[in-house]
Amino acid sequence: MARILLVDDAKFMRATLTNMLTKAGHDIVGEGMNGIEAVEMYHRLKPDLAIMDITMPQMNGIDAVKAIRSEFPQAKIIMCSAMGQQRMIVEAIKSGAKDFIVKPFVESAVLDAINRILS
């Protein structure tokens, strides 16, 4: 299926997504903990899709989306956010994210978002 980069400062969230996505046949090609790692790993790995948290240390997800999309305009990025962060979700979409998923993750919603972006 897809080669996916996961970026979230919470190891538990990355593990949850890894479990869902590998079960669905996707390949997790890398994991990062902040926006700086996201940009570096996107450059190096060139995944089909990145799933990234909005709120992270050192560089947040919105700044990372802007940095990645400035060099890779066709980058497919799904943002994650906790409930109640609607303003940040809108900002992420305006910055170039293709979709968003809400924490806590619902497997069907995650897989639906991936299918929408990759189709």
VOZA-362625 format. One record per atom (N, C-alpha, C): residue number from 1; residue in one letter; atom name; x negated, y, z. Coordinates in Angstrom, 1 decimal. Atoms other than C-alpha are relative to their C-alpha. Layout:
! residues N
<pt nr="NUM" rest="a" atom="CA" x="X" y="Y" z="Z"/>
...
//
This chain:
! residues 119
<pt nr="1" rest="m" atom="N" x="-0.8" y="-1.2" z="0.0"/>
<pt nr="1" rest="m" atom="CA" x="0.0" y="0.0" z="0.0"/>
<pt nr="1" rest="m" atom="C" x="-0.9" y="1.2" z="0.0"/>
<pt nr="2" rest="a" atom="N" x="0.8" y="-1.3" z="0.0"/>
<pt nr="2" rest="a" atom="CA" x="-1.5" y="3.4" z="1.0"/>
<pt nr="2" rest="a" atom="C" x="-1.2" y="-0.1" z="1.0"/>
<pt nr="3" rest="r" atom="N" x="1.1" y="-0.3" z="-0.9"/>
<pt nr="3" rest="r" atom="CA" x="-4.8" y="4.4" z="2.5"/>
<pt nr="3" rest="r" atom="C" x="0.3" y="1.2" z="0.8"/>
<pt nr="4" rest="i" atom="N" x="-0.5" y="-1.1" z="-0.9"/>
<pt nr="4" rest="i" atom="CA" x="-4.0" y="6.5" z="5.5"/>
<pt nr="4" rest="i" atom="C" x="-1.0" y="0.4" z="1.0"/>
<pt nr="5" rest="l" atom="N" x="0.9" y="-0.5" z="-1.1"/>
<pt nr="5" rest="l" atom="CA" x="-6.0" y="8.8" z="7.8"/>
<pt nr="5" rest="l" atom="C" x="0.9" y="0.5" z="1.1"/>
<pt nr="6" rest="l" atom="N" x="-0.8" y="-0.4" z="-1.2"/>
<pt nr="6" rest="l" atom="CA" x="-4.6" y="9.3" z="11.3"/>
<pt nr="6" rest="l" atom="C" x="-0.8" y="1.0" z="0.8"/>
<pt nr="7" rest="v" atom="N" x="0.7" y="-1.0" z="-0.8"/>
<pt nr="7" rest="v" atom="CA" x="-5.5" y="12.4" z="13.3"/>
<pt nr="7" rest="v" atom="C" x="1.0" y="0.5" z="1.1"/>
<pt nr="8" rest="d" atom="N" x="-0.8" y="-0.4" z="-1.1"/>
<pt nr="8" rest="d" atom="CA" x="-4.1" y="12.9" z="16.8"/>
<pt nr="8" rest="d" atom="C" x="-1.0" y="-0.1" z="1.2"/>
<pt nr="9" rest="d" atom="N" x="0.9" y="0.0" z="-1.2"/>
<pt nr="9" rest="d" atom="CA" x="-5.9" y="13.8" z="20.1"/>
<pt nr="9" rest="d" atom="C" x="0.4" y="-1.1" z="1.0"/>
<pt nr="10" rest="a" atom="N" x="-0.4" y="1.1" z="-0.9"/>
<pt nr="10" rest="a" atom="CA" x="-3.9" y="11.1" z="21.9"/>
<pt nr="10" rest="a" atom="C" x="-0.3" y="-1.4" z="-0.6"/>
<pt nr="11" rest="k" atom="N" x="0.3" y="1.4" z="0.5"/>
<pt nr="11" rest="k" atom="CA" x="-5.4" y="7.6" z="21.4"/>
<pt nr="11" rest="k" atom="C" x="1.3" y="-0.9" z="-0.1"/>
<pt nr="12" rest="f" atom="N" x="-1.3" y="0.8" z="0.0"/>
<pt nr="12" rest="f" atom="CA" x="-2.0" y="6.1" z="22.3"/>
<pt nr="12" rest="f" atom="C" x="0.8" y="0.2" z="-1.2"/>
<pt nr="13" rest="m" atom="N" x="-0.8" y="-0.3" z="1.2"/>
<pt nr="13" rest="m" atom="CA" x="-0.3" y="7.9" z="19.5"/>
<pt nr="13" rest="m" atom="C" x="-0.6" y="-0.6" z="-1.3"/>
<pt nr="14" rest="r" atom="N" x="0.7" y="0.6" z="1.1"/>
<pt nr="14" rest="r" atom="CA" x="-2.9" y="6.8" z="17.0"/>
<pt nr="14" rest="r" atom="C" x="0.2" y="-1.5" z="0.0"/>
<pt nr="15" rest="a" atom="N" x="-0.2" y="1.5" z="-0.1"/>
<pt nr="15" rest="a" atom="CA" x="-2.6" y="3.2" z="18.2"/>
<pt nr="15" rest="a" atom="C" x="1.5" y="-0.4" z="-0.3"/>
<pt nr="16" rest="t" atom="N" x="-1.4" y="0.2" z="0.3"/>
<pt nr="16" rest="t" atom="CA" x="1.2" y="3.4" z="18.0"/>
<pt nr="16" rest="t" atom="C" x="0.2" y="0.0" z="-1.5"/>
<pt nr="17" rest="l" atom="N" x="-0.1" y="-0.1" z="1.4"/>
<pt nr="17" rest="l" atom="CA" x="1.0" y="4.6" z="14.4"/>
<pt nr="17" rest="l" atom="C" x="-0.7" y="-1.1" z="-0.8"/>
<pt nr="18" rest="t" atom="N" x="0.8" y="1.1" z="0.6"/>
<pt nr="18" rest="t" atom="CA" x="-1.7" y="2.1" z="13.5"/>
<pt nr="18" rest="t" atom="C" x="0.8" y="-1.3" z="0.0"/>
<pt nr="19" rest="n" atom="N" x="-0.8" y="1.2" z="-0.1"/>
<pt nr="19" rest="n" atom="CA" x="0.5" y="-0.7" z="14.7"/>
<pt nr="19" rest="n" atom="C" x="1.2" y="0.0" z="-1.0"/>
<pt nr="20" rest="m" atom="N" x="-1.1" y="-0.1" z="0.9"/>
<pt nr="20" rest="m" atom="CA" x="3.5" y="0.5" z="12.8"/>
<pt nr="20" rest="m" atom="C" x="-0.4" y="-0.1" z="-1.5"/>
<pt nr="21" rest="l" atom="N" x="0.4" y="-0.1" z="1.4"/>
<pt nr="21" rest="l" atom="CA" x="1.7" y="1.2" z="9.6"/>
<pt nr="21" rest="l" atom="C" x="-0.7" y="-1.2" z="-0.6"/>
<pt nr="22" rest="t" atom="N" x="0.6" y="1.2" z="0.4"/>
<pt nr="22" rest="t" atom="CA" x="-0.5" y="-1.9" z="9.4"/>
<pt nr="22" rest="t" atom="C" x="1.0" y="-1.1" z="-0.2"/>
<pt nr="23" rest="k" atom="N" x="-1.1" y="0.9" z="0.1"/>
<pt nr="23" rest="k" atom="CA" x="2.6" y="-4.0" z="10.0"/>
<pt nr="23" rest="k" atom="C" x="0.8" y="0.1" z="-1.3"/>
<pt nr="24" rest="a" atom="N" x="-0.7" y="-0.3" z="1.2"/>
<pt nr="24" rest="a" atom="CA" x="4.1" y="-2.3" z="7.0"/>
<pt nr="24" rest="a" atom="C" x="-0.9" y="-0.2" z="-1.2"/>
<pt nr="25" rest="g" atom="N" x="0.9" y="0.2" z="1.2"/>
<pt nr="25" rest="g" atom="CA" x="1.1" y="-3.1" z="4.8"/>
<pt nr="25" rest="g" atom="C" x="-0.9" y="1.1" z="-0.3"/>
<pt nr="26" rest="h" atom="N" x="0.9" y="-1.1" z="0.3"/>
<pt nr="26" rest="h" atom="CA" x="-0.8" y="0.2" z="4.9"/>
<pt nr="26" rest="h" atom="C" x="-1.3" y="-0.3" z="0.6"/>
<pt nr="27" rest="d" atom="N" x="1.4" y="0.1" z="-0.5"/>
<pt nr="27" rest="d" atom="CA" x="-4.5" y="0.5" z="5.5"/>
<pt nr="27" rest="d" atom="C" x="-0.4" y="1.3" z="0.7"/>
<pt nr="28" rest="i" atom="N" x="0.5" y="-1.2" z="-0.8"/>
<pt nr="28" rest="i" atom="CA" x="-5.8" y="2.9" z="8.2"/>
<pt nr="28" rest="i" atom="C" x="-1.5" y="0.1" z="-0.3"/>
<pt nr="29" rest="v" atom="N" x="1.4" y="-0.2" z="0.4"/>
<pt nr="29" rest="v" atom="CA" x="-9.0" y="4.2" z="6.7"/>
<pt nr="29" rest="v" atom="C" x="-0.9" y="0.8" z="0.9"/>
<pt nr="30" rest="g" atom="N" x="0.7" y="-0.8" z="-0.9"/>
<pt nr="30" rest="g" atom="CA" x="-9.9" y="6.5" z="9.5"/>
<pt nr="30" rest="g" atom="C" x="0.9" y="0.6" z="1.1"/>
<pt nr="31" rest="e" atom="N" x="-0.7" y="-0.6" z="-1.1"/>
<pt nr="31" rest="e" atom="CA" x="-8.9" y="8.0" z="12.8"/>
<pt nr="31" rest="e" atom="C" x="-0.8" y="1.2" z="0.6"/>
<pt nr="32" rest="g" atom="N" x="0.6" y="-1.2" z="-0.6"/>
<pt nr="32" rest="g" atom="CA" x="-9.7" y="11.5" z="14.2"/>
<pt nr="32" rest="g" atom="C" x="0.7" y="0.5" z="1.2"/>
<pt nr="33" rest="m" atom="N" x="-0.6" y="-0.5" z="-1.3"/>
<pt nr="33" rest="m" atom="CA" x="-9.1" y="13.4" z="17.4"/>
<pt nr="33" rest="m" atom="C" x="0.3" y="1.5" z="-0.1"/>
<pt nr="34" rest="n" atom="N" x="-0.2" y="-1.4" z="0.1"/>
<pt nr="34" rest="n" atom="CA" x="-9.0" y="17.0" z="16.2"/>
<pt nr="34" rest="n" atom="C" x="-0.1" y="0.5" z="-1.5"/>
<pt nr="35" rest="g" atom="N" x="0.0" y="-0.5" z="1.4"/>
<pt nr="35" rest="g" atom="CA" x="-8.7" y="19.2" z="13.1"/>
<pt nr="35" rest="g" atom="C" x="-1.3" y="0.1" z="-0.7"/>
<pt nr="36" rest="i" atom="N" x="1.3" y="0.0" z="0.7"/>
<pt nr="36" rest="i" atom="CA" x="-12.4" y="19.5" z="12.5"/>
<pt nr="36" rest="i" atom="C" x="-0.3" y="-1.4" z="-0.5"/>
<pt nr="37" rest="e" atom="N" x="0.2" y="1.4" z="0.5"/>
<pt nr="37" rest="e" atom="CA" x="-12.6" y="15.7" z="12.3"/>
<pt nr="37" rest="e" atom="C" x="0.9" y="-0.3" z="-1.2"/>
<pt nr="38" rest="a" atom="N" x="-1.0" y="0.2" z="1.1"/>
<pt nr="38" rest="a" atom="CA" x="-9.5" y="15.7" z="10.0"/>
<pt nr="38" rest="a" atom="C" x="-0.6" y="0.5" z="-1.3"/>
<pt nr="39" rest="v" atom="N" x="0.6" y="-0.6" z="1.2"/>
<pt nr="39" rest="v" atom="CA" x="-11.2" y="18.0" z="7.5"/>
<pt nr="39" rest="v" atom="C" x="-1.2" y="-0.8" z="-0.5"/>
<pt nr="40" rest="e" atom="N" x="1.2" y="0.8" z="0.3"/>
<pt nr="40" rest="e" atom="CA" x="-14.5" y="16.1" z="7.6"/>
<pt nr="40" rest="e" atom="C" x="0.4" y="-1.4" z="-0.6"/>
<pt nr="41" rest="m" atom="N" x="-0.3" y="1.4" z="0.4"/>
<pt nr="41" rest="m" atom="CA" x="-12.9" y="12.7" z="7.3"/>
<pt nr="41" rest="m" atom="C" x="0.8" y="0.0" z="-1.3"/>
<pt nr="42" rest="y" atom="N" x="-0.7" y="-0.1" z="1.3"/>
<pt nr="42" rest="y" atom="CA" x="-10.5" y="13.8" z="4.5"/>
<pt nr="42" rest="y" atom="C" x="-1.0" y="0.1" z="-1.1"/>
<pt nr="43" rest="h" atom="N" x="1.0" y="-0.2" z="1.1"/>
<pt nr="43" rest="h" atom="CA" x="-13.5" y="15.0" z="2.5"/>
<pt nr="43" rest="h" atom="C" x="-0.7" y="-1.4" z="-0.3"/>
<pt nr="44" rest="r" atom="N" x="0.8" y="1.2" z="0.1"/>
<pt nr="44" rest="r" atom="CA" x="-15.4" y="11.7" z="3.1"/>
<pt nr="44" rest="r" atom="C" x="0.9" y="-1.2" z="-0.5"/>
<pt nr="45" rest="l" atom="N" x="-0.8" y="1.2" z="0.3"/>
<pt nr="45" rest="l" atom="CA" x="-12.5" y="9.2" z="2.8"/>
<pt nr="45" rest="l" atom="C" x="1.0" y="0.1" z="-1.1"/>
<pt nr="46" rest="k" atom="N" x="-1.0" y="-0.3" z="1.0"/>
<pt nr="46" rest="k" atom="CA" x="-10.1" y="10.9" z="0.4"/>
<pt nr="46" rest="k" atom="C" x="1.2" y="-1.0" z="0.0"/>
<pt nr="47" rest="p" atom="N" x="-1.1" y="0.9" z="-0.2"/>
<pt nr="47" rest="p" atom="CA" x="-7.1" y="9.0" z="1.7"/>
<pt nr="47" rest="p" atom="C" x="1.2" y="0.4" z="-0.9"/>
<pt nr="48" rest="d" atom="N" x="-1.2" y="-0.3" z="0.7"/>
<pt nr="48" rest="d" atom="CA" x="-3.8" y="8.7" z="-0.1"/>
<pt nr="48" rest="d" atom="C" x="0.9" y="0.9" z="0.8"/>
<pt nr="49" rest="l" atom="N" x="-0.9" y="-0.7" z="-0.9"/>
<pt nr="49" rest="l" atom="CA" x="-2.1" y="10.3" z="2.9"/>
<pt nr="49" rest="l" atom="C" x="-0.7" y="0.2" z="1.3"/>
<pt nr="50" rest="a" atom="N" x="0.5" y="-0.2" z="-1.4"/>
<pt nr="50" rest="a" atom="CA" x="-3.0" y="11.9" z="6.2"/>
<pt nr="50" rest="a" atom="C" x="1.2" y="0.3" z="0.9"/>
<pt nr="51" rest="i" atom="N" x="-1.0" y="-0.2" z="-1.0"/>
<pt nr="51" rest="i" atom="CA" x="-0.8" y="11.9" z="9.3"/>
<pt nr="51" rest="i" atom="C" x="-0.7" y="0.7" z="1.1"/>
<pt nr="52" rest="m" atom="N" x="0.8" y="-0.9" z="-1.0"/>
<pt nr="52" rest="m" atom="CA" x="-1.8" y="14.7" z="11.7"/>
<pt nr="52" rest="m" atom="C" x="0.9" y="0.7" z="1.0"/>
<pt nr="53" rest="d" atom="N" x="-0.7" y="-0.7" z="-1.1"/>
<pt nr="53" rest="d" atom="CA" x="-0.7" y="16.1" z="15.0"/>
<pt nr="53" rest="d" atom="C" x="-0.2" y="1.5" z="-0.3"/>
<pt nr="54" rest="i" atom="N" x="0.1" y="-1.5" z="0.1"/>
<pt nr="54" rest="i" atom="CA" x="0.0" y="19.9" z="15.1"/>
<pt nr="54" rest="i" atom="C" x="-0.9" y="0.5" z="1.1"/>
<pt nr="55" rest="t" atom="N" x="0.7" y="-0.5" z="-1.2"/>
<pt nr="55" rest="t" atom="CA" x="-1.4" y="20.5" z="18.6"/>
<pt nr="55" rest="t" atom="C" x="-1.2" y="-0.9" z="0.3"/>
<pt nr="56" rest="m" atom="N" x="1.2" y="0.7" z="-0.2"/>
<pt nr="56" rest="m" atom="CA" x="-5.0" y="19.4" z="18.9"/>
<pt nr="56" rest="m" atom="C" x="-1.1" y="1.0" z="0.5"/>
<pt nr="57" rest="p" atom="N" x="1.1" y="-0.9" z="-0.4"/>
<pt nr="57" rest="p" atom="CA" x="-8.2" y="20.8" z="20.5"/>
<pt nr="57" rest="p" atom="C" x="-0.9" y="0.3" z="-1.2"/>
<pt nr="58" rest="q" atom="N" x="1.0" y="-0.5" z="0.9"/>
<pt nr="58" rest="q" atom="CA" x="-11.0" y="22.6" z="18.6"/>
<pt nr="58" rest="q" atom="C" x="0.6" y="0.6" z="-1.3"/>
<pt nr="59" rest="m" atom="N" x="-0.7" y="-0.6" z="1.2"/>
<pt nr="59" rest="m" atom="CA" x="-8.9" y="23.1" z="15.4"/>
<pt nr="59" rest="m" atom="C" x="1.4" y="-0.7" z="0.0"/>
<pt nr="60" rest="n" atom="N" x="-1.4" y="0.6" z="0.0"/>
<pt nr="60" rest="n" atom="CA" x="-5.1" y="22.6" z="15.3"/>
<pt nr="60" rest="n" atom="C" x="0.3" y="-0.6" z="-1.3"/>
<pt nr="61" rest="g" atom="N" x="-0.4" y="0.6" z="1.2"/>
<pt nr="61" rest="g" atom="CA" x="-3.3" y="20.7" z="12.7"/>
<pt nr="61" rest="g" atom="C" x="0.4" y="0.9" z="-1.1"/>
<pt nr="62" rest="i" atom="N" x="-0.4" y="-1.0" z="1.0"/>
<pt nr="62" rest="i" atom="CA" x="-2.0" y="23.8" z="10.9"/>
<pt nr="62" rest="i" atom="C" x="-1.2" y="0.5" z="-0.7"/>
<pt nr="63" rest="d" atom="N" x="1.3" y="-0.5" z="0.6"/>
<pt nr="63" rest="d" atom="CA" x="-5.5" y="25.2" z="10.4"/>
<pt nr="63" rest="d" atom="C" x="-0.7" y="-1.1" z="-0.8"/>
<pt nr="64" rest="a" atom="N" x="0.6" y="1.1" z="0.7"/>
<pt nr="64" rest="a" atom="CA" x="-6.7" y="21.7" z="9.3"/>
<pt nr="64" rest="a" atom="C" x="0.7" y="-0.2" z="-1.3"/>
<pt nr="65" rest="v" atom="N" x="-0.7" y="0.1" z="1.3"/>
<pt nr="65" rest="v" atom="CA" x="-3.9" y="21.5" z="6.7"/>
<pt nr="65" rest="v" atom="C" x="-0.4" y="1.0" z="-1.0"/>
<pt nr="66" rest="k" atom="N" x="0.4" y="-1.1" z="0.9"/>
<pt nr="66" rest="k" atom="CA" x="-4.9" y="24.9" z="5.3"/>
<pt nr="66" rest="k" atom="C" x="-1.4" y="-0.3" z="-0.6"/>
<pt nr="67" rest="a" atom="N" x="1.4" y="0.3" z="0.5"/>
<pt nr="67" rest="a" atom="CA" x="-8.6" y="23.8" z="5.1"/>
<pt nr="67" rest="a" atom="C" x="0.0" y="-1.1" z="-1.0"/>
<pt nr="68" rest="i" atom="N" x="0.0" y="1.1" z="0.9"/>
<pt nr="68" rest="i" atom="CA" x="-7.8" y="20.5" z="3.5"/>
<pt nr="68" rest="i" atom="C" x="0.6" y="0.4" z="-1.4"/>
<pt nr="69" rest="r" atom="N" x="-0.7" y="-0.3" z="1.2"/>
<pt nr="69" rest="r" atom="CA" x="-5.3" y="21.9" z="1.0"/>
<pt nr="69" rest="r" atom="C" x="-0.8" y="1.1" z="-0.9"/>
<pt nr="70" rest="s" atom="N" x="0.8" y="-0.9" z="0.8"/>
<pt nr="70" rest="s" atom="CA" x="-7.7" y="24.7" z="0.0"/>
<pt nr="70" rest="s" atom="C" x="-1.0" y="-0.7" z="-0.9"/>
<pt nr="71" rest="e" atom="N" x="0.9" y="0.8" z="0.9"/>
<pt nr="71" rest="e" atom="CA" x="-10.1" y="22.1" z="-1.4"/>
<pt nr="71" rest="e" atom="C" x="0.7" y="-1.1" z="-0.8"/>
<pt nr="72" rest="f" atom="N" x="-0.7" y="1.1" z="0.6"/>
<pt nr="72" rest="f" atom="CA" x="-7.6" y="19.4" z="-2.2"/>
<pt nr="72" rest="f" atom="C" x="1.5" y="0.4" z="-0.1"/>
<pt nr="73" rest="p" atom="N" x="-1.4" y="-0.5" z="0.1"/>
<pt nr="73" rest="p" atom="CA" x="-4.4" y="21.1" z="-3.4"/>
<pt nr="73" rest="p" atom="C" x="1.1" y="-1.1" z="-0.1"/>
<pt nr="74" rest="q" atom="N" x="-1.0" y="1.1" z="0.2"/>
<pt nr="74" rest="q" atom="CA" x="-2.7" y="17.8" z="-4.1"/>
<pt nr="74" rest="q" atom="C" x="0.1" y="-0.9" z="1.3"/>
<pt nr="75" rest="a" atom="N" x="0.1" y="0.9" z="-1.3"/>
<pt nr="75" rest="a" atom="CA" x="-3.4" y="16.4" z="-0.5"/>
<pt nr="75" rest="a" atom="C" x="1.4" y="-0.2" z="0.5"/>
<pt nr="76" rest="k" atom="N" x="-1.3" y="0.4" z="-0.6"/>
<pt nr="76" rest="k" atom="CA" x="-0.4" y="14.6" z="1.0"/>
<pt nr="76" rest="k" atom="C" x="-0.2" y="-0.1" z="1.5"/>
<pt nr="77" rest="i" atom="N" x="0.2" y="0.0" z="-1.5"/>
<pt nr="77" rest="i" atom="CA" x="-0.2" y="15.4" z="4.7"/>
<pt nr="77" rest="i" atom="C" x="1.4" y="0.1" z="0.7"/>
<pt nr="78" rest="i" atom="N" x="-1.2" y="0.0" z="-0.9"/>
<pt nr="78" rest="i" atom="CA" x="2.6" y="14.6" z="7.2"/>
<pt nr="78" rest="i" atom="C" x="-0.4" y="0.5" z="1.3"/>
<pt nr="79" rest="m" atom="N" x="0.3" y="-0.5" z="-1.3"/>
<pt nr="79" rest="m" atom="CA" x="2.6" y="16.5" z="10.4"/>
<pt nr="79" rest="m" atom="C" x="0.8" y="-0.6" z="1.1"/>
<pt nr="80" rest="c" atom="N" x="-0.7" y="0.5" z="-1.1"/>
<pt nr="80" rest="c" atom="CA" x="3.6" y="15.2" z="13.8"/>
<pt nr="80" rest="c" atom="C" x="0.2" y="1.1" z="1.0"/>
<pt nr="81" rest="s" atom="N" x="-0.2" y="-0.9" z="-1.1"/>
<pt nr="81" rest="s" atom="CA" x="5.1" y="17.2" z="16.6"/>
<pt nr="81" rest="s" atom="C" x="1.0" y="-0.5" z="1.0"/>
<pt nr="82" rest="a" atom="N" x="-0.9" y="0.4" z="-1.0"/>
<pt nr="82" rest="a" atom="CA" x="6.9" y="16.8" z="19.8"/>
<pt nr="82" rest="a" atom="C" x="1.3" y="0.8" z="-0.2"/>
<pt nr="83" rest="m" atom="N" x="-1.3" y="-0.7" z="0.1"/>
<pt nr="83" rest="m" atom="CA" x="10.6" y="17.7" z="20.1"/>
<pt nr="83" rest="m" atom="C" x="-0.2" y="1.5" z="0.5"/>
<pt nr="84" rest="g" atom="N" x="0.0" y="-1.3" z="-0.4"/>
<pt nr="84" rest="g" atom="CA" x="11.2" y="21.4" z="20.4"/>
<pt nr="84" rest="g" atom="C" x="-1.1" y="0.9" z="-0.6"/>
<pt nr="85" rest="q" atom="N" x="1.0" y="-0.8" z="0.6"/>
<pt nr="85" rest="q" atom="CA" x="8.4" y="22.6" z="18.2"/>
<pt nr="85" rest="q" atom="C" x="0.4" y="0.4" z="-1.4"/>
<pt nr="86" rest="q" atom="N" x="-0.5" y="-0.3" z="1.3"/>
<pt nr="86" rest="q" atom="CA" x="10.6" y="23.7" z="15.3"/>
<pt nr="86" rest="q" atom="C" x="-0.8" y="1.1" z="-0.7"/>
<pt nr="87" rest="r" atom="N" x="0.7" y="-1.1" z="0.6"/>
<pt nr="87" rest="r" atom="CA" x="8.7" y="27.0" z="14.7"/>
<pt nr="87" rest="r" atom="C" x="-1.3" y="-0.5" z="-0.6"/>
<pt nr="88" rest="m" atom="N" x="1.3" y="0.5" z="0.5"/>
<pt nr="88" rest="m" atom="CA" x="5.4" y="25.1" z="14.4"/>
<pt nr="88" rest="m" atom="C" x="0.2" y="-0.9" z="-1.2"/>
<pt nr="89" rest="i" atom="N" x="-0.2" y="0.8" z="1.2"/>
<pt nr="89" rest="i" atom="CA" x="6.9" y="22.6" z="12.0"/>
<pt nr="89" rest="i" atom="C" x="0.2" y="0.8" z="-1.2"/>
<pt nr="90" rest="v" atom="N" x="-0.2" y="-0.9" z="1.2"/>
<pt nr="90" rest="v" atom="CA" x="8.1" y="25.4" z="9.7"/>
<pt nr="90" rest="v" atom="C" x="-1.3" y="0.5" z="-0.4"/>
<pt nr="91" rest="e" atom="N" x="1.3" y="-0.5" z="0.3"/>
<pt nr="91" rest="e" atom="CA" x="4.6" y="26.9" z="9.9"/>
<pt nr="91" rest="e" atom="C" x="-0.8" y="-1.0" z="-0.7"/>
<pt nr="92" rest="a" atom="N" x="0.7" y="1.1" z="0.6"/>
<pt nr="92" rest="a" atom="CA" x="3.1" y="23.5" z="9.0"/>
<pt nr="92" rest="a" atom="C" x="0.4" y="-0.2" z="-1.4"/>
<pt nr="93" rest="i" atom="N" x="-0.5" y="0.2" z="1.4"/>
<pt nr="93" rest="i" atom="CA" x="5.3" y="23.1" z="6.0"/>
<pt nr="93" rest="i" atom="C" x="-0.4" y="1.1" z="-0.9"/>
<pt nr="94" rest="k" atom="N" x="0.5" y="-1.1" z="0.8"/>
<pt nr="94" rest="k" atom="CA" x="4.5" y="26.6" z="4.8"/>
<pt nr="94" rest="k" atom="C" x="-1.5" y="0.0" z="-0.3"/>
<pt nr="95" rest="s" atom="N" x="1.5" y="0.1" z="0.2"/>
<pt nr="95" rest="s" atom="CA" x="0.8" y="25.8" z="5.2"/>
<pt nr="95" rest="s" atom="C" x="-0.4" y="-1.1" z="-0.9"/>
<pt nr="96" rest="g" atom="N" x="0.3" y="1.0" z="1.0"/>
<pt nr="96" rest="g" atom="CA" x="1.1" y="22.8" z="2.9"/>
<pt nr="96" rest="g" atom="C" x="0.3" y="-1.4" z="0.4"/>
<pt nr="97" rest="a" atom="N" x="-0.4" y="1.4" z="-0.4"/>
<pt nr="97" rest="a" atom="CA" x="2.3" y="19.8" z="4.9"/>
<pt nr="97" rest="a" atom="C" x="1.2" y="-0.4" z="-0.9"/>
<pt nr="98" rest="k" atom="N" x="-1.1" y="0.5" z="0.9"/>
<pt nr="98" rest="k" atom="CA" x="4.7" y="17.7" z="2.8"/>
<pt nr="98" rest="k" atom="C" x="1.2" y="-0.4" z="0.8"/>
<pt nr="99" rest="d" atom="N" x="-1.1" y="0.5" z="-0.8"/>
<pt nr="99" rest="d" atom="CA" x="6.8" y="16.4" z="5.7"/>
<pt nr="99" rest="d" atom="C" x="-0.4" y="0.1" z="1.4"/>
<pt nr="100" rest="f" atom="N" x="0.3" y="0.1" z="-1.4"/>
<pt nr="100" rest="f" atom="CA" x="7.0" y="16.0" z="9.4"/>
<pt nr="100" rest="f" atom="C" x="0.7" y="-1.1" z="0.7"/>
<pt nr="101" rest="i" atom="N" x="-0.7" y="1.0" z="-0.8"/>
<pt nr="101" rest="i" atom="CA" x="7.8" y="13.3" z="11.9"/>
<pt nr="101" rest="i" atom="C" x="-0.1" y="0.5" z="1.5"/>
<pt nr="102" rest="v" atom="N" x="-0.1" y="-0.5" z="-1.3"/>
<pt nr="102" rest="v" atom="CA" x="8.8" y="13.9" z="15.5"/>
<pt nr="102" rest="v" atom="C" x="-0.4" y="-1.1" z="1.0"/>
<pt nr="103" rest="k" atom="N" x="0.4" y="0.9" z="-1.1"/>
<pt nr="103" rest="k" atom="CA" x="7.3" y="12.3" z="18.6"/>
<pt nr="103" rest="k" atom="C" x="1.1" y="0.0" z="1.0"/>
<pt nr="104" rest="p" atom="N" x="0.6" y="1.3" z="0.2"/>
<pt nr="104" rest="p" atom="CA" x="8.1" y="9.9" z="20.1"/>
<pt nr="104" rest="p" atom="C" x="0.4" y="-0.6" z="-1.3"/>
<pt nr="105" rest="f" atom="N" x="-0.2" y="0.5" z="1.4"/>
<pt nr="105" rest="f" atom="CA" x="7.8" y="8.0" z="16.8"/>
<pt nr="105" rest="f" atom="C" x="1.1" y="-1.1" z="0.0"/>
<pt nr="106" rest="v" atom="N" x="-0.9" y="1.0" z="0.3"/>
<pt nr="106" rest="v" atom="CA" x="10.7" y="6.0" z="15.4"/>
<pt nr="106" rest="v" atom="C" x="-0.5" y="-0.6" z="-1.3"/>
<pt nr="107" rest="e" atom="N" x="0.6" y="0.7" z="1.2"/>
<pt nr="107" rest="e" atom="CA" x="9.4" y="3.4" z="13.0"/>
<pt nr="107" rest="e" atom="C" x="0.6" y="0.3" z="-1.3"/>
<pt nr="108" rest="s" atom="N" x="-0.7" y="-0.2" z="1.2"/>
<pt nr="108" rest="s" atom="CA" x="12.0" y="3.8" z="10.4"/>
<pt nr="108" rest="s" atom="C" x="-0.2" y="1.4" z="-0.6"/>
<pt nr="109" rest="a" atom="N" x="0.2" y="-1.4" z="0.4"/>
<pt nr="109" rest="a" atom="CA" x="11.6" y="7.6" z="10.3"/>
<pt nr="109" rest="a" atom="C" x="-1.4" y="0.2" z="-0.5"/>
<pt nr="110" rest="v" atom="N" x="1.4" y="-0.1" z="0.4"/>
<pt nr="110" rest="v" atom="CA" x="7.8" y="7.3" z="10.0"/>
<pt nr="110" rest="v" atom="C" x="-0.1" y="-0.6" z="-1.4"/>
<pt nr="111" rest="l" atom="N" x="0.1" y="0.7" z="1.3"/>
<pt nr="111" rest="l" atom="CA" x="8.1" y="4.8" z="7.1"/>
<pt nr="111" rest="l" atom="C" x="0.8" y="0.7" z="-1.1"/>
<pt nr="112" rest="d" atom="N" x="-0.8" y="-0.8" z="1.0"/>
<pt nr="112" rest="d" atom="CA" x="10.8" y="6.8" z="5.4"/>
<pt nr="112" rest="d" atom="C" x="-0.8" y="1.2" z="-0.5"/>
<pt nr="113" rest="a" atom="N" x="0.8" y="-1.2" z="0.3"/>
<pt nr="113" rest="a" atom="CA" x="8.6" y="9.9" z="5.5"/>
<pt nr="113" rest="a" atom="C" x="-1.1" y="-0.4" z="-1.0"/>
<pt nr="114" rest="i" atom="N" x="1.2" y="0.4" z="0.9"/>
<pt nr="114" rest="i" atom="CA" x="5.6" y="8.0" z="4.0"/>
<pt nr="114" rest="i" atom="C" x="0.5" y="-0.4" z="-1.4"/>
<pt nr="115" rest="n" atom="N" x="-0.6" y="0.4" z="1.3"/>
<pt nr="115" rest="n" atom="CA" x="7.8" y="6.5" z="1.3"/>
<pt nr="115" rest="n" atom="C" x="0.4" y="1.2" z="-0.9"/>
<pt nr="116" rest="r" atom="N" x="-0.4" y="-1.2" z="0.8"/>
<pt nr="116" rest="r" atom="CA" x="9.2" y="9.9" z="0.3"/>
<pt nr="116" rest="r" atom="C" x="-1.2" y="0.7" z="-0.5"/>
<pt nr="117" rest="i" atom="N" x="1.2" y="-0.8" z="0.5"/>
<pt nr="117" rest="i" atom="CA" x="5.7" y="11.5" z="0.1"/>
<pt nr="117" rest="i" atom="C" x="-0.7" y="-0.8" z="-1.1"/>
<pt nr="118" rest="l" atom="N" x="0.8" y="0.8" z="0.9"/>
<pt nr="118" rest="l" atom="CA" x="4.1" y="8.6" z="-1.8"/>
<pt nr="118" rest="l" atom="C" x="0.7" y="-0.3" z="-1.3"/>
<pt nr="119" rest="s" atom="N" x="-0.7" y="0.4" z="1.2"/>
<pt nr="119" rest="s" atom="CA" x="6.9" y="8.1" z="-4.3"/>
<pt nr="119" rest="s" atom="C" x="0.0" y="1.1" z="-1.1"/>
//
